Amino acid sequence: MFHVVIFATVLAHVAHAEPNIIRDLEFAQVGDQSLRLNLHLPPAGVPVKKPLIVYVHGGAWRAGSKSDMPLVKLVAQGFAVASVDYRLSTVAPFPAQAHDIKAAIRFLRARGSDYQIDASRIAIAGSSAGGHLAALVGVTNGVEELEGIVGEYLSESSAVQAIISLYGASNLESILGQSTPRGLGVRIPALQLLLGGQPTDQPKLARLASPVAHIDASDPPLLLIHGDADPQMPFEQSLELQRAYEAAKRPVQLEVIHGGKHGGSEFYDDARSELMVRFLEASGTR
């Protein structure tokens, strides 16, 4: 509690200062579609911390945009956040989404100094479908099918040094069996668009899209935040990813929000924001 009080006090001191947002930076183009990001920089006078955060929005893989960026308290604390757009499943099926996010990481590594940011260390974070994509991108450095050839900076690394998944999927092969009736109403049509069929129809693609299938001893530290009463994204998905990390002896922390649903202000309140800050600060110096 003491740490949370200190965190809230620091936030109060910087609340009057506005972050600097550089909007609509094009990081790649695919056909006629321009892929863009918004770069949220800390307020003037606040030192920029490492790592740079790449944030991936949710929306069942078929909706949402880079304007949906809830990590404002982390920006106030000194972290730069690049909120990225990616091709939605209504435009392109998987693995286009992973290709686009990795292209954004490579762009930031190549061009970060243009915007006075150090992209030598990068954390990836996301919520809901964005949490799934963040975890997937985070644990698949060098997986050819997911690296893609999007963007101009293919010689840059798409590796990240930390992952934060907020109420995200981890295993598309098991997710439907764990889902509530309400969850199935969201997930079945969402998976149909993402995979071009249900996981049983597209088993190889479903496995490729599942973070749990890629865990190995080289994966970066992982922070999971999930409500245990989530009616849309099964809480068991985070438990599966936690177990896979533990089996590989990789650093993992699961923050359970008891009674938590699918998103909400409690996932980004002072306590959870301070937890993310401590996790990121440790990852920035490893």
N, C-alpha and C positions, 0 to 999 in steps of 0.2 A: 504493500500500500504506500509506503514511504516513497518508493521509486515513482509510482504513478503520480503522487502529489507533486514531486519535483518536475516530472515530465509536463504536467498540466501548467505549472508555474512558468516553465520555459516557453511553452506554447503561448501563454498569455502575453509574454513580453514581445513575441514576434507577430502576434495576431494582427497588429496594425500595419505591418509591412506586407505589401503585395508581392506574390511570386512573379517572376518574369516568364511568360509563356510564348515560345516561338511556335507558331501554328503552321500546319500544313507543309512540313518539310517533306519533299518527295524523296523516298529512299530507294524506290525501284519503280519500274513500269513493266507491266505484263500485258502484251497486246495493246489495247487502247485504254487499259485501266492504270491510273496513277495510284501507287501505294504511298501513303503519307503517314507521318507521325506528328504529334504535338510534343514539344520538349518543354517540360516544366522545370524551371530553374529556381533555386532558393532565392528568397528576398535579398536585396542588396545588403551587404554587410554580414551575411550569414555564410561562413566558410562551407564550400562544397565538399561533402564527404564521399568516400568510396564505400561500396561500389555504386556505379550507375545502375538505376533500376529500369528495366524494360517491363512495362505493364501491358497485359493482354486482357482486353475486355471480354465479358461474357455475352450471352444471348443465344444459347442453344446452337452455337456455331452458325446460325443463320440470320442473326440480328445483332444490333449494338454497333458502337463506333468508338473511335479513339477519344471522343469527347466524354465518354463514361470513365472517369478517372477518380477513384475514391481515396487515393493515398495522399491527400492534401496535407495531412499532419506530418507525414514523412518529408514532404518538400519543405515545410516550415522548419523542420529539424536539420535541414542541410543536404538532403538527398535530391539529386536531379532525377527526374522520372520522364522517360520517353514512352508515351502512350501510343501504341501502334495500331494501325488498321491492317487488316488482312482480308484476303478474298473470302467472302462468306460462302456457305455451302449452297446458297441459291445461285451463286455465280460459278463456283468451281468446287468439285468434290475433293475430299482428302486424297493425297497429302498436300494440296495447295496451301492450306493454312500454315502448316509447319514450314514449308519452303519460304513463305512470305516473312514469317517471324524471324527465321534465321537470316534472311536477307537484311532485315532491319538491324539485327545485331552486327552483321558484317559492315553495314553502312556506318553505324555508330563508331565502330572501331576505327574505320578509315577516316571518318570526318569529324569525330568528336572534338578534336582540338580547334576546329573552326568555330565552335560554340563554347570554348573555354571549359570543356568537360574532359575528364580523364576516363576513358573507356577501357583501360587496361584490365579492370575488374568489373564484371557485370553480374547483377542479380536479375533473375526473371521472376515476375509475380503475375498472378492472374486470378480472376474470380469466376466460379462456375465453369462454363465451357472454356473460359480463359485460363482457369486454374488447371484444367486438363491439358490445354496446349502448353502452358508454362512448364508443367512437369514433364511433358513429352519432349519438348525442345531441350529442357535442361538435362535429361538423361540420355540423349541420343547424339552427342557430339561425334561426328565422323560416320554416322549411319547414312550411307549413300542415298538410299531411297528417300530419306527425309531432309537431306541437305539441299537438294535441288540446285538449279542454276539460275535463280532469280537474282537480278541486280548486277551491278558492275564490279563488285569487290569480292570476287570469288576466292581470291587468295587470302582474304582475312579469315580469322577463326570465328566460328559461331558458338564457341564454348562459353558457358557461363560458370560463375563461381559460387552461386547460391540460388535456391529455388524457394519461392513461397507460393503454395497452392491453397487458395481459400475455396472451400466447398466444391472442389473439382473432382472429375472422374479420374479413375486410374486403370480400370480394366473393362474395356467394352465387351469382352466375352462373358463377363458375369453380371454386368450392370442391370440388365432387364430382370434377371431372376431375383435381384435384391430390391427392385423398385416397388413402390406403393402404386395403387391404381392411378392416383394423380400423377405420379412420376412417369408411369407408362404412357399416359396421355401426352406428356411432353416429349419423352425420350424416343418413342417409336418413330414418330414422324421426323424428329431431328436426326436420328441415326440413318433413316432412309435417305435423307438428303446428303448427309455427310459421307456415307459409305457407298451410296448407290444401291442399298439393300440392307437387310437386317444382319447383325453379326453372324448368325447361322448361315446366311446366304453368302457372306463375304468373310469367311474365317481368317484368311491370310491378312486381309486389309484391317480387320478388327484387331488382330494381334499386333500388327505394325503400329496401329494407333493407340496401343495400350502401354502406358509408362511401365507397368509392372513387368512387362515382357522384356524390358531393356536394362534392368538394373544390373550394375556390376560394380567392381571395387573402385572404379575411377569416378563415380558420380559425386556431384557436389553436395554440401549440406542442404537439408530439406526441412522447411517449416510447414506444417499442415495446420490449418484452422478450419474446423467444421462443427456445425451444430448437430447434436445427437438426435434431434427431432426433425431433421430436414426431410420434407415431404417430396422433394424433387430430385435431389442428388443423394443417393443412399450414403449414409454415414459409413457403411461398410467399405465403401470405395477408399476412403482415407485410411481405414484400418488395414486394408490389403496393401496399400503402398507403404505404410509404416512397417508392416511385417516383412515386406520384400527388402526394404532398406536395412532392417535389423539383421536379416539373414545374410546380407552382403557386408555386414559390419560397417555400414556407412552412418554418418551423423544424421539423426532425424528427431524431430520434436513434434508431437501432436498436441495442439491446444484444442480442448473440447469445450464448446459453449453449450452447457447443459440446458436443454429446452430450446436451443437455437434452431431457427428455421433455415430457409434458403436465402441467406443474405440479410441485410438490415444494418442499422447503425452500430449495433453492438460488435460487429466484426471490425469496425474501424474506430472504435472509441479510444479513449486515452490509454486504457490498459492494454488493448490489443496492439495499438500503434507503438506503445513503448516496448512491447514484446518484439515486434518486428524490427524496431530500431536496434535493440540489443543484439538480435540475430544478425542483422546486416552489418553492424559495426564489427562483430566478430568475424564475419565473412570477408569484410573489406581488408582485414589485416592478415588473413591466413596465407 
